[in-house]
């Protein structure tokens, strides 16, 4: 009798998580005194920037500077050109069929409450922001991170705040924050994809 064909051994190792690249980008989560200093610095830049808004209502001005809430941040990210498409489709994304230029909204970074509940509300944002090379800055404050972020934009809560690239003092501050964290990490990641973030374990 011939030898029985042995079934090939199947690997018992779990497949690598699709978030491996995201985990490699984790570097810092702002909390405690660090969070207080960060938010105070952003508030200061917001107040300085308001001085040049003229008669524009504050609510409208705030919306021009920030994308507020998970849904709005998600919409803006989805409309942004992915890094892979950037080289050959940028001009197409800027021009409407009528020939008029479409307003292109770019996010410089996203402030995200890592201690929000339920967690699935923001589960998609790390991969989506990574595909657009938009850094995430995670914050937490004993499950009150969204309350702290809400204070920035005069709302009760804000789980996510996208900072629009407007060339403002706010953008300059965020750029310095990202550069400082990149230097502290020493991970050699490309500047545009330096996601400042460490997932909450609470």
Secondary structure, DSSP 8 states (H G I E B T S, - for coil): ------------S----TTHHHHHTB--EE-HHHHHHHHHHHHHHHHHHHTT-TTS-HHHHHHHHEEESHHHHHHHHHHS--TTTHHHHHHHHHB-TTS-B-----EEEEEEETT-SSGGGSTTHHHHHHHTT-EEEEE-STT-HHHHHHHHTTSS--SEEEEE--SSHHHHHHHHHHHHHHHHHT----GGG--BB-----
